[in-house]
Amino acid sequence: MNSSFLFPLTFYSASLESWAADLHASCLEADQCFLEQIVHYKAVNDMEHEFLLVSVRHPAGSLLYLGVDRNAEEGNPEQVSDKSSSSRYILDTLMNSSSSTSTSSPSTAMPPVGTAFDGVQISHDGTPAPILARHGPVLPLNTLTFPRATPSTRPSLLHLSVLLLVIRADFPSYVLLKHQCYFFARSTLLCLAALFDGAEEPHPEHGALQGTWRGAHVSFYEAGKTAVQNMLLLPLVDFPVLLVPAGLFALYSAVRLYDGHTVSNTDDRRKIGDDKIMKQDLLQRYREAWSRFTLERERVQMMA
């Protein structure tokens, strides 16, 4: 086992692909490192970046802490070294199947956008402090635990790695109003909760801030963008209406969300957003990928 991927001597930070490949190749007990808690955080800064802090229990009893997040990145994603046939198999399979079988993949349905950088960080001092510190002041938004999980149904680091790879394979692009840091974090939480009978507990004071920027949910901006696009299609005779675009923008955003759904409060808005995520077939994609991954992993172990 290469312990640098669990207990690094210095702060560890790498692309999701590199971390997963190294984990699959080097960490023999990764399937015995179980997730205990995941906290969804928001940074209190201009960008209001959202990320996950994952608490993992090592079979020896100690806790380790991982940060998981999505950022925008220009150019090509970091190339993955061929650490093992198992990791190469799962990465190639996920990427190839997403491009050939998914008819609703945003990467084919949308115009070219920047490739996302999905990263993993690991604390080097046994506390979450180094991960939280890199984001500045932060607020906890939501906590996921697995109180009903049994030893045979608890999610492990391996489960997490495959799920993150599935999300990245299906949504590799950073799309500001759709597939940004909030989408990556929220998709991970929703899938883990559904797959492993997790229990979510929104923070009583800050929970409503998830998926927001400057106090407004991201869907407000998406709806406003649609409103502006619709304005640009108006006949010239209708353009006097645009003398009050701010009011029209606010009205449109307040009453519409995602394909015309009517919303009345923040909970409705978040529920519709969650439903959209869960309609992306991520659960089924994960189950298929996990099945292929475990079969290949068993084959490699038998050959060793």
C-alpha positions as CSV (number, residue, x, y, z in Angstrom):
1,M,0.0,0.0,0.0
2,N,1.1,3.5,-0.8
3,S,0.0,5.5,2.3
4,S,0.4,8.9,0.6
5,F,-3.1,8.6,-0.7
6,L,-4.6,8.2,2.8
7,F,-2.1,9.8,5.2
8,P,0.2,12.1,3.2
9,L,3.2,13.8,4.9
10,T,2.2,17.1,3.3
11,F,-1.1,18.5,2.0
12,Y,-2.2,16.3,-0.9
13,S,-4.1,17.8,-3.9
14,A,-4.6,16.2,-7.3
15,S,-7.1,15.8,-10.1
16,L,-10.0,13.3,-9.5
17,E,-8.6,11.1,-12.3
18,S,-5.1,10.9,-10.8
19,W,-6.4,10.4,-7.3
20,A,-8.7,7.6,-8.3
21,A,-6.1,5.8,-10.5
22,D,-3.6,5.9,-7.6
23,L,-6.2,4.8,-5.1
24,H,-7.2,1.8,-7.2
25,A,-3.7,0.8,-7.9
26,S,-2.0,1.4,-4.5
27,C,-4.4,1.4,-1.6
28,L,-5.2,-2.3,-0.9
29,E,-7.6,-1.5,2.0
30,A,-9.6,1.3,0.2
31,D,-12.7,-1.0,0.3
32,Q,-12.4,-1.0,4.1
33,C,-12.1,2.7,4.5
34,F,-15.7,3.7,5.1
35,L,-17.4,7.1,4.8
36,E,-18.7,8.4,8.1
37,Q,-19.9,11.9,7.3
38,I,-19.9,14.3,4.4
39,V,-20.5,18.0,4.9
40,H,-21.4,20.4,2.1
41,Y,-19.7,23.7,2.6
42,K,-19.9,27.2,1.0
43,A,-17.0,29.6,1.0
44,V,-17.8,33.1,2.2
45,N,-16.0,35.0,-0.5
46,D,-16.8,36.7,-3.9
47,M,-17.2,33.4,-5.8
48,E,-19.1,31.6,-3.0
49,H,-17.4,28.3,-4.0
50,E,-19.1,25.1,-2.7
51,F,-17.3,21.8,-1.9
52,L,-17.5,18.6,0.1
53,L,-15.6,17.6,3.2
54,V,-15.5,13.8,3.5
55,S,-14.7,12.1,6.8
56,V,-13.4,8.5,6.3
57,R,-12.8,5.9,9.0
58,H,-9.7,3.8,8.3
59,P,-9.9,0.1,9.4
60,A,-7.2,0.8,12.0
61,G,-9.6,3.3,13.6
62,S,-8.2,6.7,12.7
63,L,-10.1,9.3,10.7
64,L,-8.9,10.9,7.5
65,Y,-10.4,13.9,5.7
66,L,-10.8,14.5,2.0
67,G,-11.9,17.6,0.1
68,V,-13.8,17.2,-3.1
69,D,-14.8,20.0,-5.5
70,R,-15.2,21.2,-9.0
71,N,-13.6,24.3,-10.5
72,A,-13.4,25.8,-14.0
73,E,-10.3,25.1,-16.0
74,E,-9.3,26.2,-19.5
75,G,-7.7,23.7,-21.9
76,N,-7.4,19.9,-21.7
77,P,-7.9,18.0,-18.5
78,E,-4.9,16.5,-16.8
79,Q,-3.8,13.3,-18.4
80,V,-4.0,10.2,-16.2
81,S,-1.0,8.0,-15.9
82,D,-1.6,4.3,-16.4
83,K,-1.4,3.2,-12.8
84,S,-3.1,-0.1,-13.2
85,S,-5.3,-2.0,-15.6
86,S,-8.2,-1.7,-13.1
87,S,-8.2,2.1,-12.9
88,R,-7.5,2.4,-16.6
89,Y,-10.4,0.1,-17.3
90,I,-12.9,2.0,-15.2
91,L,-11.8,5.4,-16.5
92,D,-11.9,4.3,-20.2
93,T,-15.1,2.5,-19.8
94,L,-16.9,5.4,-18.2
95,M,-15.7,7.9,-20.7
96,N,-16.4,5.8,-23.7
97,S,-19.8,4.7,-22.6
98,S,-20.9,8.2,-21.7
99,S,-20.0,9.5,-25.1
100,S,-21.5,6.6,-27.1
101,T,-24.6,5.7,-25.1
102,S,-25.9,8.8,-23.3
103,T,-28.2,10.7,-25.6
104,S,-28.7,13.4,-23.1
105,S,-25.1,14.1,-22.3
106,P,-24.6,17.8,-21.8
107,S,-21.2,17.5,-23.6
108,T,-22.9,16.7,-26.8
109,A,-26.1,18.8,-26.4
110,M,-24.4,22.1,-25.5
111,P,-22.0,24.3,-27.3
112,P,-18.3,23.9,-26.4
113,V,-17.4,25.1,-22.9
114,G,-14.4,24.9,-20.6
115,T,-13.4,21.5,-19.2
116,A,-14.0,21.3,-15.5
117,F,-11.2,20.5,-13.0
118,D,-12.6,18.1,-10.5
119,G,-10.1,17.7,-7.6
120,V,-9.5,15.8,-4.4
121,Q,-7.5,17.0,-1.4
122,I,-6.4,15.0,1.6
123,S,-5.4,16.6,4.9
124,H,-1.9,15.8,6.2
125,D,-2.5,16.4,9.9
126,G,-5.5,14.3,10.7
127,T,-7.9,17.2,10.9
128,P,-10.1,19.0,8.4
129,A,-8.4,22.3,9.1
130,P,-6.0,22.3,6.1
131,I,-8.8,21.6,3.6
132,L,-11.1,24.2,5.1
133,A,-8.4,26.8,5.3
134,R,-7.7,26.8,1.6
135,H,-11.2,28.1,1.0
136,G,-11.1,30.9,3.6
137,P,-14.2,31.5,5.9
138,V,-16.8,28.8,5.2
139,L,-20.4,28.0,6.2
140,P,-21.7,24.4,6.6
141,L,-24.8,23.9,4.5
142,N,-25.8,20.2,4.8
143,T,-24.5,17.0,6.4
144,L,-24.9,13.5,5.2
145,T,-24.4,10.5,7.4
146,F,-25.2,6.8,7.1
147,P,-26.9,5.8,10.4
148,R,-28.8,2.9,9.0
149,A,-25.9,1.3,7.1
150,T,-24.6,-2.1,8.1
151,P,-21.0,-3.3,7.7
152,S,-21.9,-4.8,4.4
153,T,-23.8,-1.7,3.0
154,R,-21.5,1.2,4.1
155,P,-20.0,3.3,1.3
156,S,-16.2,3.1,1.0
157,L,-13.6,5.2,-0.6
158,L,-13.8,2.9,-3.6
159,H,-17.6,3.5,-3.9
160,L,-16.9,7.3,-3.7
161,S,-14.2,7.2,-6.3
162,V,-16.3,5.3,-8.9
163,L,-19.3,7.6,-8.3
164,L,-17.2,10.7,-8.8
165,L,-15.8,9.3,-12.0
166,V,-19.3,8.6,-13.2
167,I,-20.4,12.2,-12.6
168,R,-17.3,13.5,-14.3
169,A,-17.7,11.2,-17.3
170,D,-21.3,12.3,-17.9
171,F,-20.7,16.0,-17.1
172,P,-17.0,16.8,-17.9
173,S,-17.7,20.5,-18.8
174,Y,-17.9,23.4,-16.4
175,V,-21.2,25.2,-17.3
176,L,-21.7,28.2,-15.0
177,L,-25.5,28.0,-14.6
178,K,-25.8,24.2,-14.8
179,H,-22.8,22.0,-14.0
180,Q,-20.7,24.1,-11.6
181,C,-19.4,23.4,-8.1
182,Y,-22.9,23.2,-6.6
183,F,-24.0,20.7,-9.2
184,F,-21.0,18.5,-8.6
185,A,-21.3,18.6,-4.8
186,R,-25.1,18.2,-4.8
187,S,-25.1,15.3,-7.3
188,T,-22.6,13.4,-5.1
189,L,-24.6,13.9,-2.0
190,L,-27.9,12.9,-3.6
191,C,-26.5,9.8,-5.2
192,L,-24.7,8.6,-2.0
193,A,-27.9,9.2,0.0
194,A,-30.0,7.2,-2.4
195,L,-27.4,4.4,-2.9
196,F,-26.5,3.8,0.7
197,D,-29.6,4.9,2.6
198,G,-28.0,8.1,3.8
199,A,-29.6,10.7,6.1
200,E,-29.4,14.4,5.2
201,E,-29.5,17.2,7.8
202,P,-29.6,20.7,6.4
203,H,-28.0,23.3,8.6
204,P,-30.8,25.2,10.4
205,E,-29.3,28.6,9.6
206,H,-27.2,28.2,6.4
207,G,-28.9,25.3,4.7
208,A,-30.9,27.6,2.3
209,L,-27.7,29.0,0.9
210,Q,-26.7,25.9,-1.1
211,G,-26.8,26.6,-4.8
212,T,-27.0,30.3,-4.3
213,W,-24.9,33.3,-5.3
214,R,-25.4,36.7,-3.8
215,G,-28.4,35.3,-2.0
216,A,-30.3,34.1,-5.0
217,H,-30.6,30.5,-6.1
218,V,-28.7,29.7,-9.3
219,S,-32.0,28.9,-11.0
220,F,-32.9,32.6,-10.8
221,Y,-29.9,33.4,-13.0
222,E,-30.8,30.6,-15.3
223,A,-34.4,31.8,-15.6
224,G,-33.2,35.4,-16.1
225,K,-30.8,34.3,-18.8
226,T,-33.7,32.6,-20.6
227,A,-35.8,35.8,-20.2
228,V,-33.1,37.9,-21.8
229,Q,-32.8,35.4,-24.7
230,N,-36.5,35.5,-25.2
231,M,-36.4,39.3,-25.2
232,L,-33.9,39.2,-28.0
233,L,-36.4,37.3,-30.1
234,L,-39.1,39.9,-29.7
235,P,-40.3,41.9,-32.8
236,L,-39.0,45.4,-33.0
237,V,-42.5,46.8,-32.0
238,D,-42.2,45.1,-28.7
239,F,-38.9,46.6,-27.7
240,P,-40.3,49.4,-25.6
241,V,-41.0,46.8,-22.9
242,L,-37.2,46.5,-22.6
243,L,-37.1,50.0,-21.0
244,V,-37.7,48.2,-17.7
245,P,-35.7,45.0,-18.2
246,A,-34.8,44.8,-14.5
247,G,-38.4,44.5,-13.5
248,L,-39.2,42.0,-16.2
249,F,-36.1,40.0,-15.3
250,A,-37.1,39.9,-11.6
251,L,-40.7,39.0,-12.4
252,Y,-39.7,36.2,-14.8
253,S,-37.2,34.8,-12.3
254,A,-39.6,34.9,-9.4
255,V,-42.3,32.9,-11.0
256,R,-40.4,30.4,-13.3
257,L,-37.8,27.7,-12.8
258,Y,-36.6,25.1,-15.2
259,D,-38.9,24.6,-18.1
260,G,-41.8,26.7,-16.7
261,H,-42.2,25.0,-13.3
262,T,-44.0,27.3,-10.8
263,V,-42.3,27.7,-7.5
264,S,-43.4,29.4,-4.3
265,N,-40.5,29.1,-1.9
266,T,-36.9,28.0,-1.5
267,D,-37.8,24.4,-0.7
268,D,-39.8,24.0,-3.9
269,R,-36.9,25.5,-5.9
270,R,-34.4,23.1,-4.4
271,K,-36.6,20.1,-4.8
272,I,-37.1,20.8,-8.5
273,G,-33.3,21.2,-8.8
274,D,-32.8,17.9,-7.0
275,D,-35.3,16.1,-9.2
276,K,-33.5,17.4,-12.3
277,I,-30.2,15.9,-11.0
278,M,-31.8,12.5,-10.2
279,K,-33.4,12.3,-13.7
280,Q,-29.9,12.2,-15.2
281,D,-29.7,8.4,-14.6
282,L,-26.6,8.8,-12.5
283,L,-27.7,6.0,-10.1
284,Q,-28.0,3.5,-12.9
285,R,-24.8,4.6,-14.5
286,Y,-23.0,4.2,-11.2
287,R,-24.4,0.6,-10.7
288,E,-23.3,-0.4,-14.2
289,A,-19.8,1.1,-13.6
290,W,-19.4,-0.4,-10.2
291,S,-20.3,-3.9,-11.5
292,R,-17.7,-3.6,-14.3
293,F,-15.2,-2.2,-11.9
294,T,-15.5,-5.0,-9.3
295,L,-15.4,-7.7,-12.0
296,E,-12.2,-6.2,-13.4
297,R,-10.7,-5.8,-10.0
298,E,-11.4,-9.4,-9.1
299,R,-9.8,-10.5,-12.4
300,V,-6.7,-8.5,-11.7
301,Q,-6.4,-9.8,-8.1
302,M,-6.7,-13.4,-9.4
303,M,-3.9,-12.8,-11.8
304,A,-1.6,-11.2,-9.3
